Amino acid sequence: MNRTLYTLLFHLGLPLVALRLWLRARKAPAYRQRIGERFASGLPAMQRGGIWVHAVSVGESIAAAPMIRALLLQYPQLPITVTCMTPTGSERIKALFASEPRIQHCYLPYDLPWAAGRFLDHVQPRLGIIMETELWPNHIHQCALRGIPVVLANARLSERSARGYARFAKLARPMLAQMAWFAVQTEVEAQRFRDLGARPECVAVTGSIKFDLSIDPQLLERAAHLREQWQATQRPVWIAASTHAGEDESVLSAHRTLLTSHPDALLILVPRHPERFDSVHALCQQQGFATVRRSSAQAVTPDVSVLMGDTMGELLVSLCAGRYRFCGRQPGA
């Protein structure tokens, strides 16, 4: 399948895209908002000529934050446009850079040539940086037409995903050949990119940017304050963060086992997707756990065994508050 056929199929699939948005909006009403941005319509006013960074959702936004702050310091005259695809990612970007006037934000439009072109003409970036493996053939092609170099940062590519790209070599190979540079996490993944069509001289192994994340001392102070607030300074506290459907049952089962030997243990349970907050809370109650939602501002007394994290922008401080940590599965590369 080449890019022309891919684009045709994307257009034919737009009714399914609209249906998916509607279904997601039933659980997460924020998906009903700013729909025009997804088609490059009604984009906010933006300064032109800066750097464009795309981080698909929350995890990528957090990982990109140190890099974005470094870019702000290195290029003090340039605006930086940060795009994402999800409401949770949008909220995280706004929270991370609320005090930085040079950061501008919108959703990345769908990968339709006219939408991608309209977005790029609106922003006119000098450079595009895509986090991890969010590869969109039409966006990359439209950048190439305009002479905008595109970098894939913190790049990763699983064996399974590589096989998927290989099945569509007529689409993937020209796309990868048009990209300016790949900063890849491991040599194994770097070779996969080369095999798929990335120019060898443009592929470098740089490690994972997530290890460059520095913890603000104020964050540690907030975490200590939360432990005191939750009366948890003398009790075991563990956190299961970014859990997906099907994982919460296993986490709660493990917590029940832990309670047999440590009856005062506290579990901080943070589902990855906000639309699951209500169902996970109901699950905790159905299984008989004394549960408090973070958003309720209820006191976390010694008899509470599960604190459910259902607020935005507090994952890092919650991770610091927990003594032991479990992270749910990550989406495939």
C-alpha positions as CSV (number, residue, x, y, z in Angstrom):
1,M,0.0,0.0,0.0
2,N,1.4,3.4,-1.0
3,R,0.6,6.8,0.4
4,T,-2.0,7.6,-2.2
5,L,-4.0,4.4,-1.3
6,Y,-3.5,5.1,2.4
7,T,-4.9,8.6,2.0
8,L,-7.9,7.3,0.1
9,L,-8.6,4.7,2.7
10,F,-8.2,7.3,5.5
11,H,-10.8,9.5,3.8
12,L,-13.2,6.6,3.3
13,G,-12.7,5.7,7.0
14,L,-13.6,9.2,8.3
15,P,-17.2,8.1,9.3
16,L,-15.5,5.4,11.6
17,V,-13.2,8.1,13.0
18,A,-16.2,10.2,13.8
19,L,-17.9,7.2,15.4
20,R,-14.8,6.5,17.5
21,L,-14.7,10.1,18.7
22,W,-18.4,9.9,19.7
23,L,-17.9,6.6,21.6
24,R,-14.9,8.0,23.5
25,A,-16.8,11.2,24.2
26,R,-19.5,9.2,26.0
27,K,-16.9,8.2,28.6
28,A,-14.7,11.2,28.4
29,P,-16.7,14.3,27.4
30,A,-13.5,16.3,26.7
31,Y,-13.3,14.4,23.3
32,R,-16.3,16.5,22.2
33,Q,-14.3,19.7,22.5
34,R,-12.0,21.3,20.0
35,I,-13.0,18.8,17.2
36,G,-12.2,21.4,14.6
37,E,-8.5,21.3,15.6
38,R,-8.4,17.6,14.6
39,F,-9.1,18.8,11.0
40,A,-6.9,21.9,11.2
41,S,-9.9,24.2,11.5
42,G,-10.3,26.9,14.1
43,L,-6.7,26.6,15.2
44,P,-5.6,29.1,17.9
45,A,-3.5,32.1,16.9
46,M,0.1,31.1,16.9
47,Q,3.6,32.6,16.5
48,R,5.3,31.2,13.4
49,G,8.8,30.1,12.7
50,G,9.5,28.1,15.8
51,I,9.9,24.4,16.7
52,W,7.0,21.9,16.6
53,V,7.1,19.0,19.1
54,H,4.5,16.2,19.0
55,A,3.8,14.1,22.0
56,V,0.8,11.9,21.5
57,S,-0.4,11.7,25.1
58,V,0.5,12.1,28.8
59,G,3.5,9.9,29.1
60,E,5.2,11.3,26.0
61,S,4.4,14.8,27.2
62,I,6.1,14.2,30.5
63,A,9.1,12.5,28.8
64,A,9.4,15.5,26.4
65,A,9.3,18.2,29.1
66,P,13.0,18.2,29.8
67,M,13.8,18.4,26.1
68,I,11.3,21.2,25.6
69,R,12.7,23.2,28.5
70,A,16.2,22.7,27.1
71,L,15.0,24.0,23.7
72,L,13.5,27.1,25.4
73,L,16.8,27.9,26.9
74,Q,18.9,27.2,23.8
75,Y,16.5,29.1,21.4
76,P,15.2,32.0,23.6
77,Q,13.8,33.8,20.5
78,L,11.7,30.9,19.2
79,P,8.2,29.8,20.1
80,I,7.6,26.1,20.6
81,T,4.3,24.5,19.4
82,V,3.5,21.3,21.4
83,T,0.8,19.0,19.9
84,C,-0.9,15.9,21.2
85,M,-3.9,13.7,20.3
86,T,-5.7,13.2,23.6
87,P,-7.5,15.5,26.2
88,T,-5.4,14.1,29.0
89,G,-2.2,14.9,27.1
90,S,-3.5,18.4,26.4
91,E,-4.2,19.0,30.1
92,R,-0.7,17.7,31.0
93,I,0.9,20.1,28.5
94,K,-1.0,23.0,29.8
95,A,-0.1,22.2,33.4
96,L,3.6,21.6,32.6
97,F,4.1,24.9,30.7
98,A,1.4,27.1,32.3
99,S,3.9,29.9,33.1
100,E,5.8,29.7,29.7
101,P,4.4,32.3,27.2
102,R,6.5,30.8,24.3
103,I,4.7,27.5,24.5
104,Q,1.7,27.2,22.3
105,H,-0.5,24.2,22.0
106,C,-3.2,22.5,19.9
107,Y,-4.3,19.0,18.8
108,L,-2.4,17.5,15.9
109,P,-4.8,17.2,13.0
110,Y,-5.6,13.8,11.6
111,D,-3.2,12.5,9.0
112,L,-4.9,13.9,5.9
113,P,-2.7,15.8,3.4
114,W,-4.9,18.9,3.4
115,A,-5.3,19.0,7.2
116,A,-1.5,18.4,7.7
117,G,-0.7,21.1,5.2
118,R,-3.1,23.6,6.7
119,F,-1.6,23.0,10.2
120,L,2.0,23.4,8.9
121,D,1.1,26.6,7.0
122,H,-0.5,27.9,10.2
123,V,2.5,27.2,12.4
124,Q,5.3,27.3,9.8
125,P,7.9,25.5,12.0
126,R,11.6,25.4,11.2
127,L,11.9,21.9,12.7
128,G,9.5,19.1,13.7
129,I,10.3,16.7,16.6
130,I,8.1,13.7,17.0
131,M,8.3,11.7,20.3
132,E,8.8,7.9,20.2
133,T,7.0,6.3,17.2
134,E,4.0,8.5,16.3
135,L,4.7,8.3,12.6
136,W,2.1,9.8,10.2
137,P,3.0,9.5,6.5
138,N,1.1,12.6,5.3
139,H,2.4,14.9,8.0
140,I,6.0,13.8,7.3
141,H,5.4,14.2,3.5
142,Q,3.9,17.6,3.9
143,C,6.9,18.6,6.0
144,A,9.3,17.4,3.3
145,L,7.4,19.4,0.6
146,R,8.0,22.5,2.8
147,G,11.6,21.8,3.6
148,I,10.9,21.2,7.3
149,P,13.3,18.6,8.8
150,V,11.6,16.0,11.0
151,V,13.3,14.3,13.9
152,L,12.1,11.2,15.7
153,A,13.2,11.6,19.4
154,N,13.3,8.9,22.0
155,A,12.4,6.5,19.2
156,R,11.4,3.0,19.9
157,L,10.2,0.2,17.6
158,S,9.2,-3.2,18.9
159,E,9.7,-6.4,16.8
160,R,6.0,-6.7,16.4
161,S,5.6,-3.1,15.1
162,A,8.6,-3.5,12.8
163,R,6.9,-6.5,11.2
164,G,3.7,-4.4,10.8
165,Y,5.7,-1.6,9.0
166,A,7.4,-4.2,6.8
167,R,4.1,-5.4,5.5
168,F,3.4,-1.9,4.2
169,A,6.9,-1.2,2.9
170,K,5.7,1.0,0.0
171,L,4.2,3.3,2.6
172,A,6.8,3.1,5.4
173,R,10.1,3.1,3.4
174,P,9.6,6.5,1.6
175,M,8.3,8.0,4.9
176,L,11.3,7.0,6.9
177,A,13.7,8.1,4.1
178,Q,12.2,11.6,4.2
179,M,13.0,12.0,7.9
180,A,16.1,14.0,8.9
181,W,17.2,12.1,12.1
182,F,16.3,9.3,14.4
183,A,17.4,9.4,18.1
184,V,16.7,5.8,19.0
185,Q,16.7,4.2,22.5
186,T,18.6,1.0,21.7
187,E,20.9,-0.4,18.9
188,V,18.4,-3.3,18.3
189,E,15.7,-0.7,17.5
190,A,18.1,1.4,15.5
191,Q,18.7,-1.5,13.2
192,R,15.0,-2.1,12.8
193,F,14.6,1.5,11.6
194,R,17.6,1.0,9.1
195,D,16.1,-2.2,7.8
196,L,12.7,-0.5,7.2
197,G,14.3,2.3,5.1
198,A,15.7,5.0,7.4
199,R,19.0,6.4,6.0
200,P,21.8,4.7,8.1
201,E,23.7,8.0,8.5
202,C,20.6,9.6,10.1
203,V,20.1,6.9,12.8
204,A,21.8,7.3,16.2
205,V,21.4,5.5,19.5
206,T,20.9,8.0,22.3
207,G,19.2,6.0,25.1
208,S,15.8,6.8,26.7
209,I,15.0,10.4,27.4
210,K,12.8,9.3,30.3
211,F,16.0,8.7,32.3
212,D,16.9,12.4,31.9
213,L,13.8,13.4,33.9
214,S,14.9,15.3,37.0
215,I,12.7,15.4,40.1
216,D,12.1,18.9,41.4
217,P,13.0,19.1,45.1
218,Q,9.6,20.9,45.7
219,L,7.9,17.7,44.3
220,L,9.6,15.6,46.9
221,E,8.5,18.1,49.6
222,R,4.9,17.8,48.3
223,A,5.1,14.0,48.4
224,A,6.3,14.1,52.0
225,H,3.5,16.4,52.9
226,L,1.0,14.1,51.2
227,R,2.3,11.1,53.1
228,E,1.7,13.1,56.3
229,Q,-1.7,14.2,55.1
230,W,-2.6,10.6,54.3
231,Q,-1.3,9.4,57.7
232,A,1.0,7.2,55.8
233,T,4.5,8.0,57.2
234,Q,4.5,4.7,59.2
235,R,2.5,2.4,56.9
236,P,3.6,0.7,53.7
237,V,2.5,2.6,50.6
238,W,2.7,1.3,47.1
239,I,1.4,2.7,43.9
240,A,0.0,1.0,40.8
241,A,0.2,3.7,38.1
242,S,-1.1,3.9,34.6
243,T,-3.1,0.7,34.8
244,H,-5.2,-0.6,31.9
245,A,-8.4,-2.6,31.7
246,G,-7.8,-6.1,33.1
247,E,-4.9,-5.0,35.3
248,D,-6.8,-3.5,38.2
249,E,-8.2,-6.9,39.2
250,S,-4.7,-8.3,39.5
251,V,-3.5,-5.3,41.4
252,L,-6.3,-5.5,43.9
253,S,-5.7,-9.2,44.3
254,A,-2.0,-8.5,45.1
255,H,-3.1,-5.8,47.5
256,R,-5.5,-8.2,49.3
257,T,-2.6,-10.7,49.7
258,L,-0.4,-7.9,51.0
259,L,-3.0,-6.9,53.6
260,T,-2.8,-10.4,55.2
261,S,0.8,-9.6,56.3
262,H,0.6,-5.8,56.4
263,P,-3.0,-4.9,57.3
264,D,-2.2,-1.2,57.3
265,A,-0.9,-1.1,53.7
266,L,-2.1,1.6,51.4
267,L,-2.5,1.2,47.7
268,I,-2.5,4.3,45.4
269,L,-4.3,3.1,42.3
270,V,-4.1,5.4,39.2
271,P,-5.9,4.2,36.0
272,R,-4.2,5.4,32.8
273,H,-7.4,6.7,31.2
274,P,-9.9,9.1,33.0
275,E,-12.9,7.4,31.4
276,R,-12.1,4.4,33.6
277,F,-12.1,6.3,36.9
278,D,-15.7,5.5,37.8
279,S,-15.5,1.9,36.8
280,V,-12.3,1.3,38.7
281,H,-13.7,3.0,41.8
282,A,-16.8,0.8,41.6
283,L,-14.5,-2.3,41.3
284,C,-12.6,-1.3,44.4
285,Q,-15.9,-1.0,46.3
286,Q,-17.3,-4.2,45.0
287,Q,-14.3,-6.1,46.2
288,G,-14.7,-4.7,49.7
289,F,-11.8,-2.2,49.9
290,A,-12.3,0.9,51.9
291,T,-11.6,3.4,49.0
292,V,-11.2,7.1,48.8
293,R,-11.0,9.1,45.5
294,R,-8.3,11.7,45.4
295,S,-10.7,14.2,43.8
296,S,-13.1,13.9,46.7
297,A,-10.7,15.6,49.1
298,Q,-11.8,13.1,51.8
299,A,-9.4,12.3,54.6
300,V,-7.2,9.2,54.1
301,T,-7.6,7.6,57.5
302,P,-5.8,4.5,58.7
303,D,-8.8,2.3,57.8
304,V,-8.6,3.4,54.1
305,S,-6.8,0.7,52.1
306,V,-7.1,2.1,48.6
307,L,-6.6,5.7,47.4
308,M,-7.6,6.1,43.8
309,G,-5.8,8.8,41.9
310,D,-8.4,10.4,39.7
311,T,-6.9,13.9,39.3
312,M,-4.8,15.4,36.6
313,G,-1.2,16.4,36.9
314,E,-0.4,14.5,40.1
315,L,1.1,11.3,38.9
316,L,4.7,12.3,39.5
317,V,4.0,13.4,43.0
318,S,2.0,10.3,43.7
319,L,4.9,8.2,42.4
320,C,7.2,10.0,44.8
321,A,4.7,9.4,47.7
322,G,4.7,5.7,47.1
323,R,7.5,3.6,48.5
324,Y,7.0,0.7,46.0
325,R,5.9,1.3,42.4
326,F,4.2,-0.7,39.7
327,C,3.5,0.7,36.2
328,G,0.9,-0.7,33.9
329,R,1.7,-2.0,30.4
330,Q,2.8,0.6,27.9
331,P,1.2,0.8,24.4
332,G,3.1,-1.2,21.7
333,A,5.7,0.8,19.8
